[in-house]
Amino acid sequence: MTEQSKAADRITLKRANRRPAQPNQIAYTIAQVQEVGGPGRTKTYELVAEGKLKLIRVGGRSRITGASLRSLLGAEEQELSRKDQTNV
């Protein structure tokens, strides 16, 4: 087995062991933010810099608070709803 295939196997195993996101978690990893329909990795960090998402550190790992993510997604949903109503 080559070093490259060993590395690929480790990455695959790591992804397989990752916990799926739950709807009402207290905090999400960046990958879980994407799973629940949030923005991608780069946009997530941009939203943190803009103060629209709150990032906390837990044991040296970055997490996005569930409350800030739900607030952001709810605000986007309301904006889309308003746009739909004006287009009718």
N, C-alpha and C positions, 0 to 999 in steps of 0.2 A: 504494500500500500504506500503510495507516495505521500509526501508531506502536504501537498495541496489537497488530496482527497481526505486526509485526516482532518485538516482544518475545516473542510466543507462538512464533514460528518459532525464535528463539534458544534458548528453553527446550526446545523439542522436539529441536533439534539437540544440545543439551548432554546431554539424557537418552539420546539415541541413541548418543552417543559414550562413555557410561559403561561401564566394564568390568563384566561379570557376576561375581558372587562365586564363588569356588572353594572347595571343601570344606576344604582345609587351608592356607588363607592365614595369614600371620604376623599381619596386622592387617586390619581391615575398616573401611570408612566406615560411618557411621550408616545410610545407605540400604542398604548391603550386609548389615548385621545383619538388617534386615527381610527381605531376599531369602532368607536361609538359614533362615528360620523363627524368628528371634529376636523379641524384643519390638519394639514401635513406638518411634518417636523419643522421645517423652516418657518412657516407661517405661525406655528405655535410659539416659537421663540420670539418672533416679531410681536405677537400679541402680548407676550409677557413684558417685553420692553415698552410697549405702549400702555401697559397697566390694565389691559383688558382681561388678562388671565393672571392668576396668582400662582407663582411657583414657590414651592417650599422644598427644603432639604430634609430628607429622612435618612439618617445613617449615611450621609454623603451622597445619596442618590436624589436626583431631581424628580419631583412629583408636582402635578398640576392639581389644585384643589378641586374637588367635585363641585362645590358650590359655584366657583367662578366659571367652570366649564358649562354647567347647566344654565347659568345666567347668560353666558355668551350665546349658547345655542338657542335659548328662549328668545333672546333679543333678535337674533337672525331670523327666527321663525316669524316673529311679529312683523319684522320689516318686510319679509316676503309676502305675508298676508296683506299688509297695507298696499304693497305694489299691485297685488292681484286685484284688490278692490278698486283701485284707481284705473285699472285697465279695463274694467267691465263696462 
